[in-house]
Amino acid sequence: MKFDSIIIGGGVAGLSCAIRCAEAGLKTAVIAAGQSALHFSSGSIDVLSNLPSGQAVSHPFDAFDALAEQSPHHPYAKLGNKACREAIDWYQGMMEDCGVYLSAQADEQNHYRVTPMGTFRSTWLSQQTVHQFPAHQLSDGLASIALVTLDGFRDFQPQLAADNLARLPAFADVSIKTATVQLPDFDEMPRNPCEFRSIDISRVLRDETKLHAFAKRLIQAVGKADLVVLPAIFGNGDGAATIKLLEGLTGFKICELPTMPPSLLGIRLEEAMKSHYKKLGGLLLTGDEVKGGDIENGKLCRIYTRNHEDIALSAEHFLIATGSFFSKGLSAERHQINEPIFGLDMVEPAHRDHWYQPQFFSKQSHPFMKMGVTCNTDLNPSIAGSTISNLFCAGAILAHYDPVQEGSGSGVAISTGYYVAQQIIRAQQHSTEHETTASELTAAL
Ligand SMILES: Cc1cc2nc3c(=O)[nH]c(=O)nc-3n(C[C@H](O)[C@H](O)[C@H](O)COP(=O)(O)OP(=O)(O)OC[C@H]3O[C@@H](n4cnc5c(N)ncnc54)[C@H](O)[C@@H]3O)c2cc1C
């Protein structure tokens, strides 16, 4: 099977590249072995919240020069401010076309989202059902908040969140209450707490009769509040619509808060991207795994997968976006780190004793977080020092950045995925023009 572009990995980096390629009319295939990191994410898009030095960033796109100075090999330093901004704006527009509305603050500052612990994390884009707490005054416009959970639900403990919120000076004058609501038909549901997760609750609340009953209980439990905060327990694709309906039934302003995995807010992004990609005509091979490939004359010619052992897949261009250790895009042995599919060159790891900070909750990055595949400025990797010109890397497999400490995870994944797609599209257009000119010349002779 022959494609224009083959993308290895179905996370936000791989899917961003695949969608952009498919939009440009390229015959594209995505091979995704398993769940992506989106199933664990807040569903907000972090661009840059902290510099590597630990200094907080308020305006992410204005901080690129400082970032490049501190971390010259950082993926953002390779792409530059303009290309990253273009990629993030493209992503926002593309998701809007899919019905997922992501927005930033009008003043171009990061905003804060509240976590299930009642702490705040800075981010760039949040979904329409997530309350954006502005940096200048976290509690702006709020005199009362209600933190609500469901009876028997273990993944959000509102009292803990309320205690932490109450400690913040910005919330000194805000009334914070907690409440527990019983899910309709709770008595008939399985009593094993492992089976009472956000995704199970979302299935119950998709039924409108049960949503109406839930709305009544919510009104009784909360009374009055400027903002009602609920864990993300509303459907994958239709979550935002369900919340709108619930707001209409209760008269409350309701916001969602990401929970322990499975995170419905993250899954919502993945589902929307996958379905958009398929509508564009892209091929998605899920549950398959790329095992290796043939490299000839500095180019990757074909790859082999677990399910299509003897049928090689070939393409003009390839992207590897298999994620970090978490998604098995990188693997660690006792004294070295590997990229398991092709054995791509890695950033030289220091001695094992220097892979991590002595304190787990250190403000400094754990060095292993910045390990990964090393690339040139076009994001081409190499093997034993030889560049592979038609293979690109994007997302968490890349070295030289720490998505957790910097708060840059989805931002790097989207911008590198998009940047690679733009290069593939240009190369493809160039080769088509070349072929056309050659055939015109032949015809003229
Ligand atoms: C717990 C957690 C929470 C996070 N929260 C946030 C957040 O709130 N906001 C934010 O901006 N960022 C967040 N991040 C960071 C961000 O989610 C990641 O940096 C980003 O999603 C990485 O995307 P990716 O596409 O590079 O990799 P992944 O999402 O890891 O996807 C890799 C894909 O490759 C597939 N794969 C691996 N090996 C193979 C193979 N051999 N063949 C085929 N497929 C393969 C995997 O199955 C997976 O589908 C979080 C990360 C984690 C781990």
The ligand as an ORCA input file, in Angstrom:
! r2SCAN-3c Opt
* xyz 0 1
  C      -0.857     12.629     32.457
  C      -0.624     13.724     31.468
  C      -1.405     14.874     31.524
  C      -1.180     15.912     30.613
  N      -1.978     17.025     30.661
  C      -1.807     18.014     29.736
  C      -2.663     19.152     29.704
  O      -3.573     19.267     30.504
  N      -2.456     20.098     28.741
  C      -1.439     20.002     27.827
  O      -1.284     20.879     26.973
  N      -0.619     18.932     27.843
  C      -0.789     17.941     28.767
  N       0.037     16.846     28.772
  C       1.097     16.762     27.786
  C       0.516     16.436     26.454
  O      -0.688     15.732     26.602
  C       1.480     15.599     25.673
  O       2.727     16.245     25.630
  C       0.956     15.423     24.255
  O      -0.354     14.922     24.304
  C       1.855     14.468     23.531
  O       1.233     14.124     22.327
  P       1.917     13.151     21.312
  O       0.983     13.057     20.163
  O       3.310     13.574     21.079
  O       2.044     11.745     22.060
  P       0.944     10.750     22.692
  O      -0.292     11.477     23.045
  O       1.683     10.069     23.766
  O       0.593      9.789     21.504
  C       1.470      8.828     21.021
  C       0.703      7.856     20.167
  O       1.618      6.977     19.523
  C       1.162      5.653     19.630
  N       2.293      4.730     19.464
  C       3.359      4.508     20.277
  N       4.173      3.576     19.743
  C       3.605      3.202     18.551
  C       3.968      2.279     17.518
  N       5.065      1.536     17.611
  N       3.152      2.141     16.443
  C       2.023      2.886     16.324
  N       1.640      3.784     17.286
  C       2.422      3.933     18.368
  C       0.509      5.630     21.000
  O      -0.336      4.515     21.149
  C      -0.252      6.960     20.942
  O      -1.440      6.834     20.192
  C      -0.165     15.797     29.662
  C       0.609     14.629     29.591
  C       0.380     13.599     30.484
  C       1.215     12.366     30.381
*
